[in-house]
Amino acid sequence: MKEVFYKTQGTCSQFIEVSLDDDNVIQEVKVIGGCNGNLKGICSLVKGQRAETVVEKLQGITCGSKPTSCPDQLARALTQAMSQQ
């Protein structure tokens, strides 16, 4: 099991907790801060998905004039989790 407690940057959310199994399938995602309902929905949608697929879909998404977003930060957290041995 791979677990990351990721400190977000440039978003309303503050932290993202990610758990992946050994095949990089997302077991759980929790977001602290941010738009509660939307982020709960995203967390529910990505659970059980391969992290690589989710990263491809979410990386680079912006929020308003910000150069990042909570989904983009989730992609970064997943990338960090996948890099763990």
N, C-alpha and C positions, 0 to 999 in steps of 0.2 A: 504494500500500500504506500502510495506517495501522498504526502500532505504538505500544503503550503499555506502560510498565513501571510498574505500579500498586502503591503501598504500601498493604497492607490495614490495616484498623483493627478491633480487637475480635474477632479470630479467631486460631486457632492458626497458620494460614498467614501468611506474612510479605510475600510479593510475588506478583503475578500478571502474567505477560507475555502480551499479546494481539496477534495480527496479523489485520487485516481487509483484504480486497481493496477495490477502489474501489466495489463494490456492497454493502459491509458484510456480506460473507459471511466467516465465521470461517475463517481459514486455519490458525491454530495457537494453542493456549493452553498455557501452562506455569505451574504453581503451585509456589512454593517454600515448604516447610513444610506443616503440616496433616496430615490423614489420607491418606497416600500412595495407597493403593489406591482409595479412594472418589474422590479428586480426579483420579486418572488416568482413572477411568471417566467422570467428568463431562467432562473435557477431550476424551475420545474421542467421546462422544455429541454434543457441541456442534460439533465440527469439521464444516465444510461447511454449517452452518445459518446462516440470516440472523440477524445480531446482534439486531435488533429483536424477533424471535420469542423468542430465548433470554432477553432482558431481561424480557419480559412474564412468562415462566414462572418465572424465578428471583428476581426482585426481591421483597424483603420476607420471604424465608424466614429463620427464626431458628434458632439452635442452642442447645437447652436453654433456660436463662434469659437468654442473651445476646440483645440486640436485633438482631443481624445473624448472618450465617453465611458460610462460604466461597462458596456459590452466590450469596448476596446481594452479596458483594464482587465476584464475577465479573460480575454484572449492572452494578455501578457502574463496573468497569474497561471493560466493553464500551461503556457510555454515554459514558465519557470518550473512548474510541477513535473512536466515531462522530462526536463533536463536532469532531474534527480536520479541517482542510481539506486 
